[in-house]
Amino acid sequence: MRALVRWHLFWPCLTLALLIALNAVVNPGFLAFEWRDGHLYGNLVDILNRAAPLALVATGMTLVIAARGLDISVGAVVAISAAVAAVMIGGSLSLGDAEAVSRFPMWLAILAALAIALACGLWNGALVVGVGMQPIIATLILMVAGRGVAQLVTGGQIITIYYPPYAYLGNGFLAGLPFAAVLAAAVIALTQLLLSRTPLGLYVRAIGINPVAARIAGIRAKPITLALYGFCGLLAGVAGLIVSSNVRSADANNAGQLLELDAILAVTLGGTALTGGRFSLVGTALGALIIQTLTTTIYSLGVPPEVNLVFKAALIFIVMLLQSPEFRAGIVRLARQPGA
Amino acid sequence: MSAPLLAARGITHVYTGKPALDGVDFTVRAGEVHALMGQNGAGKSTLIKVLTGVESPRAGEMALGGSRIVPTSTLHAQQLGISTVYQEVNLCPNLSVAENIFAGRQPMKPWPRGGGIDWRTLNSRALGLLRGLDVDIDVRRELGSYPVAIQQMVAIARAIDISARVLILDEPTSSLDSEEVERLFAALRRLRSQGLGIVFVTHFLDQVYAISDRITVLRNGKLVGEWPVEDLDHAALIAAMVGRTPEAPPVACGATGDAPAAPGTPVLSARGLARRGSVNGVNLDVRRGEILGVAGLLGSGRTEVARLLFGLDRADAGSVAVQGQEVVLHDPAQAIAHGLGFCPEERKTEGVVEDLSIRDNIVLTLQARAGLWRRLPAAHVREITDRLAKLLDIRAPDLDGTIGTLSGGNQQKCMIARALATQPCLLILDEPTRGIDVAGKAEIMNQLVALAREGLAIVFISAEIEELLRVSTRITVMRDRVQAGTLAGDCGEEAVYAMIAAAPAPVSP
């Protein structure tokens, strides 16, 4: 039992379980699954699907934070990636059977969007590593300017994507499961594998814990950090594709809005230290699920829209208190006092 | 002889059980520059803290201009007439020079003229003060836009304007180049002629003789003595600082002297290695099986030599050759690739990676050398760490535990193990025995000698001459950021002290 409580993913798991239990109490049908047309449906499946973009963005964010960085431009990169893909695929509304027409081949549009997202990440990394800017300032530049770039790409309009195959990314199913969720899970698993099978995970931790000592020990921190920012941008690009596919449009102003804050929150909930060093990709995935479950909870509780944000803030506050070792220690002390 | 301006008698202070000052007397006369000298931990800083009211002493009393004072804070001390300028300038770089000088006591316009700060008076008075120190700058510009030397002058201007009786300068010259030092000294001479009592703390011996009138030496919290500068030559000053007592038997030199260094190409040789603001003209040759000791006081450039050799700092001039091949060292990773190993001075900030396991810490450099993609097999890691832990006698309950759980001495051994894991041809150790108890020190030194016997070349930097003499084949001496010379293995303690103290001698190879 003691070992279980000490397990670094114990509190994120418990939080998620409590939230799901809350939903199950309020809405008895919440845990139900349904197999229809070879696809799995249900509230939990829906949460997995909707959490995918956040989980992807937060995965990149975890690694950047683990190496003592921060990337607050991911929301803007989501918008840029969505805009590039939307403009390149485009398509027009036709009556009757929608004809599968795109301006460029879909694979080319996806590649271009991802390449630009990667470039955005590398740009951030270059500012931090090469110029020596504070990460929050360096990425603030793209956070603000990125929305402008996205607007430039879309010509200031919301671009609707009529090309049907593109909808698969955000709405399709693979082996009965939502494709986006499968993709996110695969990316997280592959990243985890890469970090544990190569020494990269060790280097990232060493850089995060003590960058000076890491350099003296011969770790080339600069290229590694640059690559982490690039990876973070790339994953934000993938998230942008999913988001735009999901709603079949690209909105330069609102796509990925405040996603960077949710991502940082997911990283924190998953037990990664914001000071660098200690990190957990699985924890981050749980964090993303917690946040998405929270949002779903608010809808299923029927919270009026005008108090929606306040309610969410209150729930997050409680979740953060639950995750704080200091707070828990205080509770334990309080609980013990009357007996003593 | 003038009457004392500031007199402290029998100052005693204790930090959590450890006496920091023990009945110290200290006297500053008007119109003198008084050097306060001592090694690290001698009690200089504590004495300054007592004089400026940061610490209140357990015993003793102070008098300023004949009347008894009890400063309770730096502000109070300033009001009494004692100001301090620290090594790092304690001003606001984002305010203007003039604002910094008058911060908290700005001249105000009278209400009839609208109130508010009287900028014209403020700026003109600031300009006047700085001109008095022979500094002519735009006082309206941000302080941060000026070099440290100017910032220091501004700090001095502020200090003397607040209280012009006693000025304490705590290592003011450590980040200045020689021209800037000369300028500072000119200002100090001017202030001295105005009757100020100036206390000057430094590690640079030459500067003591260039500016001081009187020297007080502390050692281990006790007063060693006070001398007019002409009565205490370099060697005597160093002897007073390091506390060499005549009856102590000299330590035998060259413990490895019986195993003569292998002839042929040196493992490492440096020629004319220099870096602006760091060290100048360093020439070294280290051969297989040789331990080259590097001696020198704090700030003499001993650590800087190690940083240049390991590529932590880039050299402006000179060359380094490893096994006869000239190499470029711009990054520690390059130095490691050429077969150098390094154990840094600051174990906590530059060495250990706190949250990683002991094994990961030990293999970190070896792993880093293997590149980005190839992870050392776990069995290999276990074998290497087990072997090194045994070799260096690292006492850990569990090598998979985090390194933070180990004692300082064992962490230090892990750092040596990390360097050894790459099987370097040359090992650079910067103060490997610092902060370690006596038994641990002896153990580490014995291991160094054993490693050298097996053919490793070692550069061993230490502040403790006795340690250097015990293990070194040869000792090179750094003094005021220049290599003062190299002594052969069978020199005595006296010779090392003499070279640390002496005027620059021609460098012997």
Interface residues (C-beta under 8 A of the other chain):
Chain A: R197 T198 P199 L200 L202 Y203 R205 A206 I209 N210 V212 A213 A214 R215 I216 A217 G218 I219 R220 I224 G277 R278
Chain B: F310 L312 D331 P332 A333 A335 I336 F342 P344 T349 E350 G351 V352 V353 E354 D355 L356 D360 L364 T365 Q367 A368 R369 A370 L372 W373 R374 R375 L376 R418
